[in-house]
């Protein structure tokens, strides 16, 4: 069980992102084939692709936090390398504050969709599934930032990108 949890810790977002990316490619291939070869476009494939892309992007937020690969301006870090640990703490604290600020809004968005019973046009999918992508991404991001704090406190090696060295 421990190996499964460790594997999920390292690869959960990657697997989800891979599934969504493969789904996007497959759906777009089907859509193009039906539109141009069969002259009968499918309306639901565009919508499915759009929703898979939304999930893909939001899973990328958590993935980027885990690996420390989000875009940042590091001109001060280049000139003053000794302040990198301090800036890393500040970046993570500000990021955690922003994510914690966004969680209630994400929950409210999902609750609104549940109350309205809104469904998508092509797939007839309840929209709370689409809106829950943000909520899940924010919860995963909080977990990843907590992990980064724990790694720093326990003095595990954190890479230059902010990720943890294996």
N, C-alpha and C positions, 0 to 999 in steps of 0.2 A: 504494500500500500504506500509505503514511503517513497518508493521509486516512482510510482504513478504520480504522486503529488509533486515530487521534484520535477518530473517531466512536464507536468501541466504548468508549474511555475515558470519554467524556461520557455515553453512553446505554446501556451494557450492562445495568445493573441496571434502568433504566427499561423497557427492552424486555422483559426477563424478567418484571418485575412486571406489565406490561400484558398479556402473554400469559397469565399465571396468573389475573389478574383477569377477563379476558374468558372464560377457561375456566371459572372459578367461576360467572359469570353464565349462561353457556350450559348448563353441567351442572345448575344449579339450575332453570333454565327447563324443561329436558327432564324433570327429576325431578318438578316440580310438574305439568306437563302430563300425564305418564304416570300419576301418582298420582290426580289429580282428574278428568281428562277420560277417560282410558282405564281407570281403576280397576285398573291393574296397575303398582304402583310398581317402579322399578328399584333394586336394592340397590347396585349399583356406583357410581351417580352420587353418592351421599352420601360414599362413601369417596374417590372421585376429587376431589370438592370439598374434602374435609378435607385431602388431601395437597397439592393446589394452594395451599390457604390457608397451609399450613406453609411451602412454598417461597416464597410471596409475602411472608410475614412475615420470613423469614430474609434474603431479598434486600433487604428494607427496612433491615436493620441496616447493610449496606454502603452503601446509598444515603444513609442518614442521616449516616453518617460522612463520605462524600464531600462532601455539601452542608452539613455542620455543623448539621443540623436536629434533633438529638436533644434531648430535654427536659433542662434543667439549671436549677439554682438560681443566679441571677446577681445577688443582692442586693448583694454586695460590688463587683461590676463596675459597678453603677449608681451607687454612691456614690463609688467610686474608679476612674474610667475608665482611668487610667494603668496599672493592674495587669492589664488585659485580656490583653495579649500573654503575660504570665507565666502567668496562669491557663490560657490556651489551651494553652500548652506542657505544663503540669501535667496538664490534662485528657487531652491526647493521650497522654502518657507512661503515665498510669494506665490509660487505655483500652487501649493497646497491651499493657501488662503483663497485663491481665485476658484479652484475646483470646489472647495467647500461652499463658497458663495453661490456657485452655479447649481449645486445639487438640488436645493429646494425648487428652483425654477424648472429643472428637468422633471422632477416629481410632479409638480403642478401641471406641466404640459401633458404628461401621461394621464394624469387624473382627468384633465379636461377632455382628452380624447375618449376616455372610458365613459364619461358622463354623456358626451355628445353621440356616442355610438357611430362615429364617422368611419366610413369604409372607403377604400380606394376604388377608383373608377374601373380599372381593368382587371385587377386580381380579386376584387371584393374582399380585401384583407383589412381587418380592423387596424386603424391607423395607430393605435397604441403600440403595436409591434414596431412600427417605424420610429416613433418617438422614444421608445424604450432604448434604442441604440445609444442615444446620448446619455441616458441615465446609467446604463451598464458601463459605458466608457468612463464616466466620471467616477463610479465606484471602483472600477479596476485601477484607475489613475491614482485614487487615494491609497489603495493597497500598494501600488508600486512606489509611491512617494514614501510611505511608511517603511517599506523595505529599504529604500535608499537611506533613510534616517538610521535604521537599525544597523545597516552595513557600515555606516560611518561611525556610529557609536561603538560598535564591536570591533572596529578597526580592520574590517575586511577590506581588501584592496579594491578600490573604485578606479575604473579606467579613466583616461583623459576625457573620454566622451561622457563620463558620468555613470556608465554601466558598471556592473560588477565583474571582475575578472574571474573566469571559471577555474 
